[in-house]
Amino acid sequence: MAYPLWFGRNPRARVVAGDPKRLGPQDTAEIALSEDEYTKLKTFLEQRHPIGSISKTSIRITQVVFEDGLIWLNGSWVRSDPNNPSKFIPVNHP
């Protein structure tokens, strides 16, 4: 099961939502769920498992968007295709 969570603003979203976040090298951030986000996540998880039976989770970062438009996506470097924003163009490691 995978449940998407965003930290900051998704620049590719159709509806702009969330506050922009900026992290510099060696910066850290704490992420907390709002009550609404927690309720949605709990409902999602309980479709398959009672919440009380879950003892371990994993968090996987799958996408990082940089200010210059460069995107780290599942281990690869890409940019949005200017002709089709729903597609990515592979780029060499920056």
Residue frames relative to the residue before (quaternion, step in Angstrom):
aa qw qx qy qz dx dy dz
M 1.0000 0.0000 0.0000 0.0000 0.00 0.00 0.00
A 0.0492 -0.7865 0.6154 0.0132 3.55 -1.01 0.79
Y 0.0782 -0.7872 0.6117 0.0047 3.54 -0.94 0.96
P 0.3204 -0.7863 0.4906 0.1961 3.61 -0.51 1.09
L 0.0241 -0.7526 0.6580 0.0027 3.53 -1.08 0.85
W 0.2143 -0.7786 0.5785 0.1145 3.56 -1.02 0.79
F 0.1676 -0.7166 0.6672 0.1149 3.51 -1.18 0.72
G 0.7919 0.1865 -0.1644 0.5577 3.56 -0.42 1.17
R 0.6453 -0.5069 0.4113 0.3969 3.53 -1.23 -0.56
N 0.3503 -0.7117 0.5711 0.2113 3.54 -0.97 0.89
P 0.2995 -0.7959 0.4936 0.1824 3.62 -0.31 1.16
R 0.6790 0.4802 -0.2912 0.4728 3.60 1.20 -0.31
A 0.4697 0.6881 -0.4431 0.3309 3.60 1.25 -0.06
R 0.5317 -0.6326 0.4614 0.3228 3.55 -1.13 0.65
V 0.7476 0.2417 -0.1420 0.6021 3.56 1.16 -0.67
V 0.3829 -0.7288 0.5198 0.2281 3.57 -0.70 1.09
A 0.1507 0.7773 -0.5930 0.1465 3.56 -0.73 1.10
G 0.7353 0.3929 -0.3022 0.4623 3.56 -1.16 0.56
D 0.4752 -0.6532 0.5139 0.2887 3.50 -1.26 0.48
P 0.4932 -0.6351 0.4843 0.3448 3.60 -0.98 0.70
K 0.1524 -0.7731 0.6111 0.0756 3.58 -1.07 0.74
R 0.0931 -0.7751 0.6226 0.0539 3.54 -1.11 0.67
L 0.0330 -0.7697 0.6375 -0.0069 3.53 -0.89 1.04
G 0.2779 -0.7510 0.5776 0.1585 3.54 -0.91 0.91
P 0.7122 -0.4020 0.3241 0.4756 3.58 -1.26 0.05
Q 0.8402 0.1514 -0.1717 0.4917 3.55 -1.01 0.96
D 0.4698 0.6492 -0.4647 0.3766 3.64 1.21 0.12
T 0.1752 -0.7528 0.6225 0.1224 3.55 -1.23 0.47
A 0.1205 -0.7751 0.6150 0.0809 3.55 -1.28 0.32
E 0.2823 -0.7127 0.6110 0.1975 3.52 -1.20 0.57
I 0.1713 -0.7785 0.5986 0.0788 3.53 -0.99 0.87
A 0.0347 -0.7878 0.6147 -0.0168 3.55 -0.82 1.06
L 0.3924 -0.7060 0.5385 0.2402 3.55 -1.09 0.73
S 0.4338 -0.6417 0.5569 0.2998 3.55 -1.09 0.71
E 0.6681 -0.4750 0.3581 0.4468 3.59 -1.22 0.23
D 0.6433 0.5246 -0.3196 0.4569 3.59 1.00 -0.83
E 0.6635 0.4937 -0.3046 0.4725 3.61 0.91 -0.89
Y 0.6372 0.5229 -0.3257 0.4631 3.58 1.00 -0.82
T 0.6534 0.5168 -0.3164 0.4538 3.59 0.92 -0.89
K 0.6594 0.5007 -0.3063 0.4697 3.59 0.96 -0.85
L 0.6531 0.5037 -0.3085 0.4739 3.59 0.96 -0.85
K 0.6511 0.5159 -0.3110 0.4617 3.59 0.93 -0.90
T 0.6449 0.5147 -0.3163 0.4680 3.58 0.95 -0.87
F 0.6388 0.5300 -0.3113 0.4626 3.58 1.00 -0.88
L 0.6920 0.4825 -0.2811 0.4575 3.58 0.82 -0.99
E 0.6937 0.4984 -0.2834 0.4360 3.57 0.92 -0.89
Q 0.4658 0.6424 -0.4636 0.3942 3.59 1.23 0.07
R 0.7870 0.2781 -0.1354 0.5338 3.59 1.17 -0.59
H 0.8113 0.1019 -0.0139 0.5755 3.60 1.06 -0.72
P 0.4768 -0.6184 0.5185 0.3485 3.60 -1.00 0.67
I 0.5670 -0.6372 0.3974 0.3386 3.59 -0.87 0.93
G 0.6486 0.5415 -0.3156 0.4318 3.59 1.07 -0.70
S 0.6576 0.5129 -0.3151 0.4530 3.59 1.20 -0.37
I 0.5918 0.5717 -0.3699 0.4314 3.60 1.23 -0.19
S 0.0423 -0.8265 0.5611 -0.0153 3.56 -0.65 1.13
K 0.7871 0.1890 -0.0981 0.5789 3.58 1.24 -0.23
T 0.0216 -0.7823 0.6225 0.0080 3.56 -1.09 0.77
S 0.2330 -0.7282 0.6184 0.1814 3.53 -1.33 0.21
I 0.1728 -0.7403 0.6377 0.1241 3.52 -1.16 0.65
R 0.0665 -0.8014 0.5944 -0.0034 3.53 -0.76 1.06
I 0.2756 -0.7317 0.6008 0.1666 3.55 -0.82 1.01
T 0.1065 -0.8350 0.5395 0.0187 3.56 -0.61 1.15
Q 0.8089 0.1068 -0.0454 0.5763 3.58 1.19 -0.40
V 0.0076 -0.7554 0.6552 -0.0097 3.53 -1.06 0.90
V 0.1567 -0.7895 0.5905 0.0590 3.56 -0.76 1.10
F 0.2385 -0.7863 0.5604 0.1044 3.56 -0.82 1.07
E 0.6869 -0.5170 0.3283 0.3912 3.57 -1.22 0.53
D 0.7060 0.4668 -0.2720 0.4578 3.60 1.03 -0.71
G 0.6282 -0.5624 0.3277 0.4263 3.59 1.28 0.14
L 0.4961 0.6331 -0.4375 0.4021 3.58 1.26 -0.14
I 0.1197 -0.7950 0.5938 0.0326 3.56 -1.01 0.87
W 0.2168 -0.7064 0.6566 0.1516 3.55 -1.04 0.87
L 0.0230 0.8237 -0.5591 0.0914 3.57 -0.49 1.22
N 0.8329 -0.1913 0.0810 0.5129 3.54 -0.40 1.28
G 0.7776 -0.3691 0.1770 0.4773 3.58 0.91 0.92
S 0.6981 0.4102 -0.2692 0.5214 3.60 1.25 -0.07
W 0.3845 -0.6979 0.5551 0.2388 3.57 -1.22 0.53
V 0.0705 0.7964 -0.5926 0.0983 3.56 -0.82 1.06
R 0.1940 -0.7060 0.6538 0.1908 3.52 -1.43 0.03
S 0.5557 -0.5686 0.4701 0.3833 3.56 -1.21 0.42
D 0.4636 -0.6539 0.5250 0.2861 3.56 -1.06 0.80
P 0.4068 -0.7389 0.4729 0.2548 3.65 -0.57 1.07
N 0.6733 0.4886 -0.2910 0.4726 3.59 1.21 -0.48
N 0.7813 0.0760 -0.0338 0.6186 3.56 1.27 -0.39
P 0.2489 -0.8333 0.4739 0.1378 3.62 0.10 1.26
S 0.6237 0.5308 -0.3625 0.4448 3.61 1.20 -0.21
K 0.6783 0.4293 -0.2876 0.5223 3.60 1.31 0.02
F 0.3235 -0.7339 0.5680 0.1847 3.54 -1.31 0.45
I 0.2551 -0.7191 0.6256 0.1626 3.53 -1.27 0.60
P 0.4029 -0.7103 0.5166 0.2573 3.62 -0.69 1.02
V 0.0598 -0.7720 0.6314 0.0426 3.58 -1.14 0.71
N 0.5818 -0.5547 0.4541 0.3841 3.54 -1.27 0.38
H 0.6540 -0.4867 0.3881 0.4299 3.56 -1.22 0.44
P 0.5088 -0.6924 0.4189 0.2937 3.61 -0.81 0.98
